[in-house]
Amino acid sequence: MTNGPSRVIVEMKYTNNLHEASEAAGLSGESLFPSNLTPNFNWIEWDDAFAPVSIPGDDVTEQSTFAPDPTNATYLLRGTVADNSQSALEAAMKNNQSIVGVYADCEIQSCPICPGDPPSGNDGDIENLLCVPDLQNQGMDGNGVLVAIVDTGVNITYLNSVGKYPAFNLGLSWKPSTTPPGHMLGSMPVDHGTMVAFDACIAAPNCTILDIALLQTRLSGSSPMSGTLSDAVLAYSHLLNTMQARIESGKDCSLVVNNSWGMYHPSWDFPAGHPGNYSDNPSHPFNRIVGVLEGAGADILFAAGNCGADCPASGCGGVTTKAIYGANSHPQVTCVAGVDVNKDRVGYSSIGPGRLASDKPDISGYTHFKGSKVYPADSGTSAAAPVVAGVVAALRSQMPQDPTDPNTSPAAVRKILRDTAEASHSHSGHSAKYGWGIVNGCNIAAKFPFTETPA
């Protein structure tokens, strides 16, 4: 398709039928949308296996709001348009009063392992660099904190075999309808997601893992570790419901969400400036639900990506400038670049500015070390992000998220990461290569407790 992706997300205004179908899907866990409820537009082939998912409206603006008015919500459907239907799609967005927008349902992929240099150091070195013993002396070990690994799936038995023993919550885990038969949550094939979970456990060995097996879609000609933004919206809707239910019940509601994936090339998207664009558009449904989940109190981390100019991944297609796309550059997430154990930037780590917020990445995490043994090296910004996520989870075990206390908000945690970061070799302040510096568990342990209200 010359003008954008053929898979699209259609955002519809509230109808009682859409609301009831969305509610039923949420209760049953099934993603089945009865075809007789699907709007009859001749320019799209609807995906009847995708239940409508609601995006809360503007009444969800504070962490303490957990009962949004469903009539103020909008509802997302998924479908495919043909090349010759682009003009009809454009007309539909302008002329049909029930349509809020039509957006790119971009393919997303894990941040792959960049070949080349052998690993530098091991996970024991990362523990020492992060001062994990000092964190644990402060009671910071991830205990009681939910860590959602949004990835290809996690294998808990394998983690145990390599010395990591996190708790696991099957009931709060999630997988899309496209998951191959036999792939069971918590027992997924050992792959990228298991590596990511291992790396989160370096600083937070006693956290509780949620297996959010997003990257289970097998698109024609795609990577074996891929998915779609529409399924990402479903995953985040599930996490939002999880947050709301725990807060309403009075349970500890600290949730850290790690995302070691992203979009790799602008050709996967509608062009910048198109109303359906994802990479540069804060109004895209996935970018909006990321903001809603953070507003509910979740700490969200994204890998910066592996499109650095020195050693870009093949999927980057040679695009190495402004290659931190969409939610990876969201102002309400922590975007993580990569450094090795010598605190040197790894050449594949994507360089800012970001597309949605210019001061990206936010911070650097350690990568390219021998750790999980899933691959020869735990590498890419795929490893850097969960290393930092583990530090956040460790902090959260002693500074749980409290909806009534702004000093425990995700913004406060981002400020702590920034204020305690170690300056890179050649930069102070914010750098397009390193962010605000290198994550520093030693400073976090030494300066805890934190009482300053976030700026």
C-alpha positions as CSV (number, residue, x, y, z in Angstrom):
1,M,0.0,0.0,0.0
2,T,1.5,3.3,-1.0
3,N,-0.5,5.6,1.4
4,G,-0.3,3.6,4.6
5,P,-0.9,0.3,6.2
6,S,-3.8,-1.9,5.1
7,R,-4.7,-2.8,8.7
8,V,-6.5,-0.1,10.5
9,I,-8.1,0.8,13.8
10,V,-11.5,2.5,13.6
11,E,-12.6,4.6,16.5
12,M,-16.4,4.8,16.9
13,K,-18.6,7.0,19.1
14,Y,-20.5,5.4,21.9
15,T,-23.5,3.2,21.1
16,N,-25.2,0.9,23.6
17,N,-24.5,-2.1,21.4
18,L,-20.8,-1.3,21.3
19,H,-20.6,-0.7,25.0
20,E,-22.4,-4.0,25.8
21,A,-20.2,-6.0,23.4
22,S,-17.1,-4.4,25.0
23,E,-18.3,-5.2,28.5
24,A,-19.1,-8.8,27.6
25,A,-15.7,-9.3,26.1
26,G,-14.0,-7.9,29.2
27,L,-16.0,-10.2,31.5
28,S,-15.5,-13.4,29.4
29,G,-12.0,-12.7,28.2
30,E,-13.1,-13.6,24.7
31,S,-12.3,-11.4,21.7
32,L,-15.4,-12.2,19.6
33,F,-17.4,-9.4,18.1
34,P,-20.8,-10.5,16.7
35,S,-20.9,-9.5,13.0
36,N,-24.5,-8.2,13.3
37,L,-23.1,-5.3,15.4
38,T,-20.5,-4.3,13.0
39,P,-21.1,-1.0,11.1
40,N,-21.8,-1.7,7.4
41,F,-19.0,0.2,5.6
42,N,-18.1,-1.1,2.1
43,W,-14.6,0.2,2.3
44,I,-13.4,-2.1,5.1
45,E,-13.4,-5.8,5.9
46,W,-14.0,-6.1,9.6
47,D,-12.1,-8.5,11.9
48,D,-15.0,-10.3,13.6
49,A,-12.5,-11.9,16.1
50,F,-11.7,-8.5,17.6
51,A,-14.1,-7.3,20.2
52,P,-14.6,-3.6,20.6
53,V,-12.4,-2.1,23.2
54,S,-13.3,1.1,25.0
55,I,-11.0,4.1,25.4
56,P,-12.0,6.2,28.5
57,G,-13.1,9.7,27.7
58,D,-12.0,13.0,29.0
59,D,-13.5,12.4,32.4
60,V,-10.6,10.2,33.3
61,T,-8.0,12.9,34.2
62,E,-7.0,12.0,37.8
63,Q,-5.6,8.8,39.4
64,S,-8.6,8.8,41.7
65,T,-11.1,8.4,38.9
66,F,-12.1,4.8,38.3
67,A,-15.7,4.8,37.1
68,P,-15.7,6.7,33.8
69,D,-18.9,7.4,32.1
70,P,-19.2,4.8,29.3
71,T,-21.2,7.3,27.1
72,N,-18.1,9.5,27.2
73,A,-15.9,6.7,26.0
74,T,-15.1,5.7,22.4
75,Y,-14.8,2.2,21.0
76,L,-12.2,0.7,18.8
77,L,-12.7,-1.9,16.0
78,R,-10.2,-3.5,13.7
79,G,-10.3,-4.2,10.0
80,T,-8.5,-4.2,6.7
81,V,-8.8,-1.8,3.8
82,A,-7.7,-2.4,0.2
83,D,-5.2,-0.2,-1.6
84,N,-8.0,1.3,-3.7
85,S,-10.1,2.1,-0.7
86,Q,-7.9,4.9,0.6
87,S,-10.0,7.6,-0.9
88,A,-13.1,6.0,0.7
89,L,-11.4,5.8,4.0
90,E,-10.5,9.5,3.9
91,A,-14.1,10.4,3.0
92,A,-15.4,8.2,5.8
93,M,-13.4,10.0,8.4
94,K,-14.7,13.4,7.2
95,N,-18.4,12.5,6.5
96,N,-19.5,9.8,8.9
97,Q,-20.7,11.2,12.2
98,S,-20.2,7.9,14.0
99,I,-16.5,7.7,13.2
100,V,-14.1,9.5,15.4
101,G,-11.0,8.5,13.5
102,V,-9.3,5.8,11.4
103,Y,-5.7,5.0,12.5
104,A,-2.8,2.9,11.5
105,D,-2.7,-0.6,13.0
106,C,1.1,-0.7,12.7
107,E,3.1,-3.9,13.0
108,I,5.2,-3.9,16.1
109,Q,8.3,-6.0,16.8
110,S,10.6,-6.9,19.7
111,C,13.8,-5.0,19.7
112,P,16.1,-7.7,18.2
113,I,19.5,-8.7,19.2
114,C,22.1,-6.8,17.3
115,P,24.8,-9.1,16.0
116,G,28.5,-8.4,16.3
117,D,30.5,-7.8,19.5
118,P,30.5,-10.6,22.2
119,P,28.9,-9.9,25.6
120,S,30.6,-7.5,28.0
121,G,30.3,-8.7,31.6
122,N,27.5,-10.7,33.1
123,D,24.4,-10.3,35.2
124,G,26.5,-10.4,38.4
125,D,28.4,-7.3,37.1
126,I,25.0,-5.6,36.5
127,E,24.0,-6.4,40.1
128,N,27.2,-4.7,41.3
129,L,26.8,-1.7,39.0
130,L,23.2,-1.2,40.3
131,C,24.2,-1.7,43.9
132,V,21.5,-4.4,44.3
133,P,22.8,-5.4,47.8
134,D,22.4,-1.8,48.9
135,L,18.9,-1.7,47.5
136,Q,18.0,-4.9,49.2
137,N,19.4,-3.6,52.5
138,Q,16.8,-0.9,52.2
139,G,14.1,-3.5,51.6
140,M,14.0,-2.7,47.8
141,D,13.7,-6.1,46.1
142,G,10.4,-5.9,44.2
143,N,8.3,-7.7,46.8
144,G,4.6,-7.0,46.3
145,V,5.2,-5.1,43.0
146,L,3.5,-6.3,39.7
147,V,5.9,-6.3,36.8
148,A,4.1,-6.7,33.4
149,I,6.4,-8.1,30.8
150,V,4.7,-7.0,27.5
151,D,6.5,-9.1,25.1
152,T,6.6,-12.6,23.4
153,G,5.7,-14.5,26.6
154,V,7.5,-15.6,29.7
155,N,8.6,-19.1,30.8
156,I,8.7,-19.2,34.6
157,T,10.2,-22.7,34.8
158,Y,13.2,-21.6,32.7
159,L,13.7,-18.5,34.9
160,N,13.8,-20.8,37.9
161,S,16.4,-23.0,36.1
162,V,18.7,-19.9,35.7
163,G,18.3,-18.7,39.3
164,K,15.4,-16.3,39.2
165,Y,12.4,-17.1,41.3
166,P,9.8,-14.2,40.9
167,A,6.2,-14.8,41.9
168,F,3.8,-15.3,39.0
169,N,0.2,-14.2,38.7
170,L,-1.6,-16.2,36.1
171,G,-5.0,-14.6,36.7
172,L,-3.7,-11.1,35.8
173,S,-1.7,-12.3,32.8
174,W,-3.0,-11.9,29.2
175,K,-2.6,-13.1,25.7
176,P,-4.2,-12.1,22.4
177,S,-6.6,-14.3,20.4
178,T,-3.9,-14.9,17.8
179,T,-1.7,-16.8,20.3
180,P,-0.8,-20.2,18.8
181,P,-2.5,-23.3,20.3
182,G,-0.5,-24.8,23.2
183,H,1.2,-21.5,24.1
184,M,0.3,-21.1,27.8
185,L,0.8,-18.0,29.9
186,G,3.8,-18.4,32.1
187,S,5.0,-21.4,30.1
188,M,5.6,-19.8,26.7
189,P,8.5,-20.9,24.4
190,V,11.8,-19.6,25.8
191,D,12.5,-16.5,23.8
192,H,12.8,-12.7,23.9
193,G,10.1,-12.2,26.6
194,T,11.9,-14.7,29.0
195,M,15.1,-12.8,28.5
196,V,13.4,-9.6,29.4
197,A,11.8,-11.1,32.5
198,F,15.2,-12.3,33.7
199,D,16.7,-8.8,33.3
200,A,13.9,-7.2,35.3
201,C,14.6,-9.7,38.1
202,I,18.2,-8.6,38.4
203,A,17.2,-5.7,40.6
204,A,13.8,-7.0,41.6
205,P,14.1,-10.7,42.3
206,N,11.0,-10.9,44.4
207,C,8.6,-9.1,42.1
208,T,5.5,-10.6,40.7
209,I,5.6,-11.2,37.0
210,L,2.5,-10.7,34.8
211,D,2.9,-12.4,31.4
212,I,1.4,-10.0,28.9
213,A,2.2,-12.0,25.7
214,L,1.5,-9.3,23.2
215,L,3.9,-10.4,20.4
216,Q,2.1,-13.5,19.3
217,T,0.7,-12.4,16.0
218,R,2.1,-14.0,12.9
219,L,1.6,-11.6,10.1
220,S,2.4,-12.5,6.5
221,G,6.1,-12.0,5.9
222,S,6.6,-10.6,9.4
223,S,9.1,-11.3,12.2
224,P,8.3,-14.4,14.3
225,M,8.1,-12.0,17.3
226,S,5.6,-9.4,16.1
227,G,2.2,-8.0,17.0
228,T,-0.2,-5.1,16.2
229,L,-1.0,-1.9,17.9
230,S,-4.7,-3.0,18.1
231,D,-3.7,-5.9,20.3
232,A,-1.4,-3.5,22.3
233,V,-4.5,-1.4,23.0
234,L,-6.3,-4.6,24.2
235,A,-3.3,-5.4,26.4
236,Y,-3.2,-2.0,28.0
237,S,-7.0,-2.0,28.5
238,H,-6.5,-5.2,30.5
239,L,-3.7,-3.6,32.5
240,L,-5.9,-0.5,33.1
241,N,-8.7,-2.8,34.4
242,T,-6.2,-4.5,36.6
243,M,-5.1,-1.2,38.1
244,Q,-8.6,0.0,38.7
245,A,-9.8,-3.2,40.3
246,R,-6.8,-3.4,42.7
247,I,-7.1,0.3,43.8
248,E,-10.9,-0.1,44.3
249,S,-10.3,-3.1,46.5
250,G,-7.6,-1.4,48.5
251,K,-4.8,-3.8,47.4
252,D,-1.3,-2.6,46.7
253,C,-1.4,-1.1,43.2
254,S,2.2,-0.7,42.2
255,L,2.5,-1.8,38.5
256,V,5.6,-1.5,36.4
257,V,5.1,-2.1,32.7
258,N,8.1,-3.1,30.5
259,N,7.9,-2.7,26.7
260,S,11.0,-3.9,24.8
261,W,9.3,-3.5,21.4
262,G,8.3,-0.8,18.9
263,M,7.7,0.2,15.4
264,Y,10.8,0.1,13.2
265,H,10.3,2.1,10.1
266,P,8.1,5.0,8.9
267,S,6.8,3.0,6.0
268,W,4.8,0.8,8.5
269,D,2.7,3.8,9.3
270,F,0.6,6.5,7.7
271,P,2.7,9.5,6.8
272,A,3.4,12.1,9.5
273,G,0.6,14.7,9.5
274,H,-2.0,12.1,8.4
275,P,-4.8,11.9,11.0
276,G,-4.3,8.2,11.2
277,N,-0.6,8.4,11.9
278,Y,0.9,6.6,15.0
279,S,4.5,7.6,15.2
280,D,4.0,11.4,15.5
281,N,0.4,11.6,16.7
282,P,-0.5,11.9,20.4
283,S,-4.2,11.3,19.4
284,H,-3.6,7.7,18.2
285,P,-5.6,5.4,20.4
286,F,-2.5,3.5,21.6
287,N,-0.7,6.7,22.6
288,R,-3.8,7.8,24.4
289,I,-4.3,4.6,26.4
290,V,-0.7,4.7,27.4
291,G,-1.3,8.1,28.9
292,V,-4.5,6.9,30.7
293,L,-2.7,3.9,32.2
294,E,0.2,6.1,33.5
295,G,-2.5,8.5,34.8
296,A,-3.9,5.6,36.8
297,G,-0.5,5.1,38.4
298,A,1.5,2.6,36.3
299,D,5.2,3.1,35.7
300,I,5.7,2.5,32.0
301,L,9.0,1.9,30.4
302,F,9.8,1.5,26.7
303,A,13.0,0.6,25.0
304,A,14.4,3.4,22.9
305,G,14.9,1.0,19.9
306,N,17.9,-0.3,18.0
307,C,18.2,2.2,15.2
308,G,21.3,3.9,16.4
309,A,23.5,5.2,13.5
310,D,26.6,3.1,14.5
311,C,24.9,-0.3,14.3
312,P,21.2,-0.1,13.3
313,A,19.1,-3.2,13.2
314,S,18.1,-4.4,9.8
315,G,14.4,-3.5,10.4
316,C,15.4,0.2,10.6
317,G,15.9,0.3,6.9
318,G,18.7,2.9,7.2
319,V,16.5,5.4,9.1
320,T,18.5,6.4,12.1
321,T,17.3,10.0,12.8
322,K,14.2,10.7,14.9
323,A,13.7,6.9,15.1
324,I,12.1,6.8,18.5
325,Y,8.5,6.4,17.4
326,G,5.1,6.8,19.0
327,A,4.6,5.5,22.5
328,N,8.4,4.8,22.9
329,S,8.7,8.6,23.0
330,H,5.6,9.3,25.0
331,P,6.1,12.1,27.5
332,Q,4.5,10.0,30.3
333,V,6.9,7.0,29.9
334,T,10.5,6.3,30.6
335,C,12.4,5.7,27.4
336,V,15.5,3.7,27.9
337,A,18.8,3.8,25.9
338,G,21.6,1.3,26.2
339,V,25.1,1.3,27.7
340,D,27.5,-1.5,28.3
341,V,29.2,-2.4,31.6
342,N,31.9,0.2,30.8
343,K,29.2,2.8,30.7
344,D,29.7,3.4,27.0
345,R,26.7,3.8,24.7
346,V,26.1,0.8,22.5
347,G,26.1,1.7,18.9
348,Y,22.6,0.4,18.1
349,S,20.9,2.4,20.8
350,S,18.5,4.9,19.1
351,I,19.3,8.5,19.4
352,G,16.8,11.3,20.2
353,P,14.9,13.5,19.8
354,G,11.7,11.5,20.1
355,R,8.7,11.9,17.9
356,L,6.1,12.7,20.6
357,A,8.4,14.3,23.2
358,S,11.8,15.7,22.1
359,D,13.8,15.0,25.3
360,K,14.1,11.3,24.6
361,P,15.6,8.9,25.7
362,D,15.0,9.6,29.4
363,I,17.8,7.4,30.8
364,S,20.3,4.7,29.9
365,G,20.3,1.1,31.2
366,Y,22.9,-1.7,31.0
367,T,22.8,-4.1,28.1
368,H,25.0,-6.5,26.0
369,F,25.9,-8.7,28.9
370,K,25.8,-12.5,29.5
371,G,22.7,-13.1,31.6
372,S,19.6,-15.2,30.9
373,K,21.4,-17.5,28.4
374,V,18.4,-17.3,26.1
375,Y,20.8,-15.7,23.6
376,P,24.6,-15.4,23.7
377,A,24.0,-11.9,25.2
378,D,21.1,-10.1,26.8
379,S,21.4,-7.3,24.3
380,G,19.7,-4.4,22.5
381,T,17.7,-1.8,24.3
382,S,15.4,-4.8,24.8
383,A,17.7,-5.7,27.8
384,A,18.4,-2.1,28.9
385,A,14.7,-1.3,29.5
386,P,13.9,-4.2,31.9
387,V,17.2,-3.6,33.8
388,V,15.8,-0.1,34.6
389,A,12.3,-1.6,35.1
390,G,13.7,-3.8,37.8
391,V,15.2,-0.8,39.6
392,V,11.8,0.9,39.4
393,A,10.1,-2.2,40.8
394,A,12.7,-2.4,43.6
395,L,12.0,1.2,44.5
396,R,8.2,0.6,44.4
397,S,8.5,-2.1,47.0
398,Q,9.3,0.6,49.5
399,M,7.5,3.5,47.8
400,P,4.2,2.0,46.6
401,Q,2.0,4.0,44.3
402,D,-0.6,5.8,46.3
403,P,-3.4,7.6,44.2
404,T,-3.7,10.2,46.9
405,D,0.0,11.1,47.2
406,P,1.7,12.9,44.3
407,N,5.1,12.1,45.8
408,T,4.5,8.4,44.8
409,S,3.2,9.1,41.2
410,P,4.9,7.8,38.1
411,A,6.1,11.4,37.4
412,A,7.8,11.3,40.8
413,V,9.5,8.0,40.0
414,R,10.7,9.4,36.6
415,K,12.1,12.4,38.5
416,I,13.9,10.2,41.0
417,L,15.5,8.2,38.1
418,R,16.6,11.5,36.5
419,D,17.9,13.1,39.7
420,T,19.9,10.1,40.8
421,A,21.3,9.2,37.3
422,E,25.0,9.0,36.8
423,A,26.3,11.4,34.2
424,S,27.7,9.8,31.0
425,H,31.3,10.0,30.1
426,S,30.9,13.1,27.9
427,H,27.6,14.7,28.9
428,S,25.9,16.4,31.8
429,G,22.2,17.3,31.6
430,H,20.1,15.7,28.9
431,S,21.7,14.0,26.0
432,A,20.1,12.7,22.8
433,K,22.3,9.6,23.2
434,Y,22.1,8.9,27.0
435,G,19.1,10.7,28.3
436,W,19.6,12.2,31.7
437,G,22.4,9.7,32.4
438,I,22.8,6.1,33.5
439,V,20.5,4.4,36.0
440,N,22.1,4.4,39.4
441,G,20.7,2.1,42.0
442,C,23.5,3.2,44.4
443,N,22.2,6.7,44.5
444,I,18.6,5.6,44.9
445,A,19.6,3.4,47.9
446,A,21.7,6.1,49.5
447,K,19.1,8.9,49.1
448,F,16.0,7.0,50.1
449,P,13.5,8.0,51.4
450,F,12.5,10.6,48.8
451,T,10.2,13.3,50.1
452,E,10.4,16.1,47.4
453,T,7.2,16.8,45.5
454,P,7.9,16.2,41.8
455,A,8.4,19.3,39.7
